[in-house]
Each structure stands twice: as C-alpha cells, then as structure tokens.
C-alpha cells in the first residue's frame, strides 16, 4: 500500500505519493513570498498548506502519512525555524485520523548514521534514478520527501523480517 510522504515548509512543501518500489506522483506547494516574522501571515500560510495537503492526499489510498519532523538549529541559522513546527501542528490537525509517522532528517538523511538514505539523496541530486519515477523528484523538497518514504519502507521491511 502506498504512503504520502511530506517535506513540510512554509515556502516550499514537497508531497510524494509512493510505494515501496516507485514514485507514483509528486507535487510541490510553492509560495513566492516568505512570511518572515508576520505571525498572521504564518497562521494563514499554515492553514492554506494544511488544507492543500489534506485535499491532495484525500483521493490517494495510503497506509500512512510520513512527515519529516522538525530538528532545531542553533545560532544564526535558526531565525525562522519556528515556522516548520508551527506548520507541522497544522498538518497534524488537518490529517487527524491518519496514521502519521514522524521521522527527523537526522534519522533519514544524516550520512554518518548507519541505514540513512543519504546515499539515495546524493544519487537523486546527481540526476540518477535509484527508484522508478525518480524523474518526478525535481527539487530538494520532493527528493527529501521521497527519501523519507523510502526510509519508511526500509524500516517497515526490517521490522517484518525480525
């Protein structure tokens, strides 16, 4: 059974519908204007993205929704990082009743972590196609979502084998 994999972001959200062997379809929700520190704009953007994600997933039978969870950053990189967990809250509410699987980029994309999808991500960035339908993964957000989906299946298979 396929999954819906999501790389959440208030500027770009990557959505990938995939099964264990292929990407079936993918979509990026892109917004040209950043919300920056405007809390009302952030609230409206999160509401809009959550509604779009729920509508996109509604006609796609799936066993789970795999969402990249938030990992905090220290220092100057962390300026608007509060926006992602804020958006995740809206996504969780909009997808209430779904089986939601949260994975962090530290789990899935860290090249120093055994079993990560870092090599798959590198292949995708280089234009290689480690999975059917990879040509649909045209940006970093879609590639990240697909790696989270692939990691979900790898972990699911590992658990079933043990």
C-alpha positions in Angstrom: 0.0 0.0 0.0 1.4 3.5 -0.9 2.3 6.3 1.5 2.0 10.0 1.3 5.5 11.5 2.2 5.8 15.2 3.2 8.7 17.5 3.5 7.0 20.5 5.2 8.0 24.1 4.7 6.2 27.4 4.7 7.9 28.4 1.5 8.0 25.0 -0.2 6.3 21.8 0.8 7.2 18.6 -1.0 4.5 16.0 -1.5 5.3 12.5 -2.8 2.9 9.6 -3.3 4.9 6.4 -3.5 5.0 2.7 -2.7 8.0 0.6 -1.8 9.3 0.5 -5.4 8.3 3.7 -7.1 7.2 7.3 -7.0 3.6 7.4 -8.3 3.2 11.2 -8.3 4.7 14.3 -6.7 3.8 17.9 -6.2 5.5 20.9 -4.7 3.4 23.6 -2.9 5.5 26.7 -3.6 4.9 30.2 -2.3 6.9 33.1 -3.7 6.5 35.5 -0.8 8.1 34.5 2.6 6.0 35.1 5.7 9.1 36.1 7.7 8.1 37.4 11.2 4.5 38.1 10.4 2.5 35.8 12.7 -0.8 36.3 11.0 0.7 35.6 7.6 2.3 32.4 9.1 -1.1 31.4 10.5 -2.8 31.9 7.1 0.0 30.1 5.2 0.0 27.1 7.6 -3.8 26.9 7.3 -3.6 27.1 3.5 -0.8 24.5 3.2 -2.6 22.0 5.6 -5.8 22.3 3.5 -3.9 21.7 0.3 -2.1 18.7 1.7 -5.3 17.1 3.0 -7.1 17.7 -0.3 -4.1 16.3 -2.3 -3.9 13.2 -0.1 -7.7 12.6 0.0 -8.0 10.6 -3.2 -4.8 8.6 -2.8 -5.3 5.4 -0.9 -2.4 5.1 1.6 -1.3 3.2 4.7 0.5 6.2 6.4 1.5 9.8 6.1 5.2 10.1 6.6 6.2 13.6 7.7 9.7 15.0 8.1 9.7 16.2 11.7 11.5 19.2 12.9 15.1 19.4 14.0 16.2 22.6 15.7 19.2 24.6 14.6 21.4 26.7 16.8 22.9 30.1 16.1 22.0 32.3 13.2 20.6 29.5 11.1 17.6 29.4 13.4 15.9 32.7 12.5 12.6 31.4 11.3 12.8 27.8 12.2 9.8 28.0 14.5 7.7 28.1 11.3 8.2 24.4 10.5 6.9 23.0 13.8 4.1 25.5 13.6 3.2 24.2 10.1 3.5 20.6 11.4 0.9 21.3 14.0 -1.5 22.4 11.3 -0.7 19.4 9.2 -1.3 17.0 12.1 -4.6 18.6 12.8 -5.7 18.6 9.1 -4.6 14.9 8.8 -6.3 13.8 12.1 -7.3 10.2 11.9 -4.5 9.3 9.6 -1.6 7.1 10.6 1.2 9.7 10.9 4.8 8.6 11.0 7.3 11.3 12.0 10.9 11.0 11.0 13.7 13.6 11.5 16.3 14.5 8.9 18.9 13.2 11.5 17.4 9.7 11.2 16.8 9.7 7.4 19.4 12.0 5.8 22.4 12.0 8.1 25.3 10.5 6.1 27.0 9.5 9.4 24.0 7.4 10.6 24.0 3.8 9.6 21.0 2.9 7.5 20.3 6.5 6.4 19.1 7.5 3.0 21.9 9.9 2.5 23.4 7.9 -0.4 19.9 7.8 -2.1 19.6 11.6 -1.7 23.0 12.1 -3.2 22.1 9.9 -6.2 18.9 11.9 -6.7 20.8 15.2 -6.5 23.1 13.9 -9.3 20.1 13.1 -11.5 20.4 9.4 -11.0 17.3 7.3 -10.7 17.5 4.9 -7.8 13.8 4.3 -7.9 11.1 4.2 -10.6 9.5 7.6 -11.1 12.6 9.5 -9.7 12.4 11.9 -12.7 9.4 13.5 -10.9 11.6 14.5 -8.0 12.7 17.8 -9.5 13.7 19.7 -6.3 15.2 19.3 -2.8 11.8 19.2 -1.1 10.5 16.3 -3.3 13.8 14.4 -3.0 13.6 14.8 0.8 10.0 13.6 1.0 10.8 10.6 -1.3 13.8 9.6 0.9 11.5 9.7 4.0 9.0 7.5 2.2 11.8 5.1 1.1 13.1 5.0 4.7 9.6 4.2 6.0 9.5 1.1 3.7 13.0 0.0 4.6 12.3 0.2 8.3 8.9 -1.5 7.9 10.6 -4.4 6.0 13.3 -4.6 8.6 10.7 -4.9 11.4 8.7 -7.5 9.5 11.9 -9.6 8.9 12.8 -9.7 12.6 
